[in-house]
Amino acid sequence: MKKTIQRDGFEENPYDRCIFNKICKDGSQTTIALHVDDLMITNLHDENLDSFFEHLKRTYKETMIVRGQIRDYVGMTFNFSVTGEVKITMENCVNEILADCGVTQVASTPASPMLFNIRVVRLMSMWLLWYLLIEHHLYVFCDRVDSGME
């Protein structure tokens, strides 16, 4: 994917190897955020986006393009509906964590009596649940810069 992006004139950001930039003929900048095989592409002009999409489709025939002011990307929701602003949330991911934990109520503090009301499950299930919860929490709360992309 990286080579396909670079063949269209994009340069890898020296500080984040998952970000690629290109100055287009009209002077605007196209920026690509790459996560494995998912891309988020921004530019002020649809023509520049369309040009890159055509380049991408020549290499990857099954390319799916999603446009709109609200987009999901690697577990996050990006809302561009207010001009000049972006709101980034992870509501779906957080709701999945809560569902996995069996959380069905709201409390003003985690120190409420329901904190200690847990279901008894088999030891193996508990380890699997623990692993999944840690994995989800790391995804939501940690810095997610992928510096190992080649």
C-alpha positions in Angstrom: 0.0 0.0 0.0 2.8 2.4 0.9 4.5 2.0 -2.5 1.2 2.6 -4.3 0.7 5.8 -2.3 4.2 7.0 -3.1 3.9 6.2 -6.8 1.2 8.9 -6.9 3.6 11.5 -5.6 3.0 11.3 -1.9 5.8 11.8 0.6 6.0 9.9 3.9 5.8 12.2 6.9 9.3 12.1 8.6 7.6 12.1 12.1 4.8 9.6 11.5 5.4 6.9 8.9 1.6 6.3 8.7 1.0 9.8 7.3 1.6 10.8 3.6 1.3 14.3 2.1 1.2 15.6 -1.5 0.9 19.2 -2.8 -1.5 19.1 -5.7 -1.3 21.2 -8.9 -3.9 23.7 -7.5 -1.7 24.2 -4.4 -3.9 22.3 -2.0 -2.5 19.5 0.2 -3.8 16.0 0.2 -3.1 14.0 3.4 -3.5 10.3 3.8 -3.5 8.5 7.2 -2.7 4.8 6.6 -3.6 2.0 9.1 -2.9 -1.4 7.6 -5.2 -1.3 4.6 -7.5 1.5 5.8 -7.0 5.0 4.5 -8.4 8.4 5.6 -7.8 10.9 2.9 -8.4 14.7 3.1 -8.2 17.5 0.6 -10.3 20.7 0.1 -11.2 19.7 -3.5 -13.1 16.6 -4.6 -11.2 16.5 -7.9 -7.9 15.8 -6.1 -9.5 13.0 -4.1 -11.1 11.5 -7.2 -7.7 11.6 -8.9 -6.1 9.6 -6.1 -9.1 7.2 -6.0 -8.6 6.4 -9.6 -4.9 5.7 -9.0 -5.8 3.5 -6.1 -8.4 1.5 -8.1 -5.9 0.7 -10.8 -3.9 -1.3 -8.3 -6.7 -2.4 -5.9 -9.8 -3.3 -7.9 -11.9 -3.9 -4.9 -11.4 -0.5 -3.3 -14.3 0.8 -1.3 -14.7 4.5 -1.0 -16.8 6.1 1.7 -17.5 9.8 1.7 -19.4 12.1 4.0 -19.1 14.5 6.9 -19.3 11.7 9.5 -16.9 8.7 8.9 -15.8 5.7 10.9 -12.1 5.0 10.8 -10.2 2.3 12.8 -12.7 2.4 15.7 -13.1 6.1 15.8 -15.9 8.3 14.5 -14.8 11.6 12.8 -17.5 14.2 12.6 -16.6 17.1 10.1 -20.2 18.6 10.1 -19.0 21.9 11.7 -16.8 23.9 9.2 -13.2 24.1 10.4 -13.7 21.6 13.2 -13.5 17.8 13.7 -15.0 15.9 16.6 -13.4 12.5 17.2 -15.2 10.0 19.4 -14.9 6.3 20.2 -18.4 5.8 21.4 -18.9 2.5 19.5 -15.7 1.0 21.0 -16.5 2.2 24.5 -20.0 0.8 24.2 -18.6 -2.6 23.2 -16.3 -2.6 26.2 -19.2 -1.8 28.5 -21.3 -4.5 26.9 -18.5 -7.0 27.3 -18.3 -6.1 31.0 -22.0 -6.6 31.4 -22.5 -2.9 32.4 -26.2 -2.1 32.2 -26.6 0.8 34.7 -25.2 4.2 35.2 -23.5 5.3 38.4 -22.2 8.7 39.6 -19.1 7.0 41.0 -17.3 3.7 40.3 -17.3 3.2 44.1 -21.0 2.5 44.2 -22.3 -0.9 45.6 -22.8 -2.3 42.1 -19.0 -2.1 41.7 -18.6 -5.4 43.6 -21.6 -7.2 42.0 -19.9 -9.5 39.6 -20.9 -12.6 37.9 -19.1 -15.8 38.8 -17.8 -17.5 35.6 -15.4 -20.3 34.9 -11.7 -19.5 35.4 -10.9 -19.8 31.7 -13.7 -17.5 30.7 -12.5 -15.0 33.2 -9.0 -15.0 31.7 -10.4 -14.5 28.2 -12.6 -11.7 29.4 -9.6 -10.1 31.1 -7.5 -10.4 28.0 -10.2 -8.8 25.8 -10.9 -6.0 28.2 -7.2 -5.1 28.4 -6.9 -5.2 24.6 -9.9 -2.9 24.3 -8.7 -0.5 26.9 -5.2 -0.3 25.3 -6.9 0.5 22.0 -9.0 3.2 23.4 -6.7 4.9 25.9 -3.1 4.5 24.6 -1.3 6.5 22.0 -2.0 4.5 18.8 0.8 5.6 16.6 1.9 2.6 14.6 5.7 3.1 14.1 6.4 -0.4 12.8 4.8 0.0 9.4 6.9 -1.1 6.5 
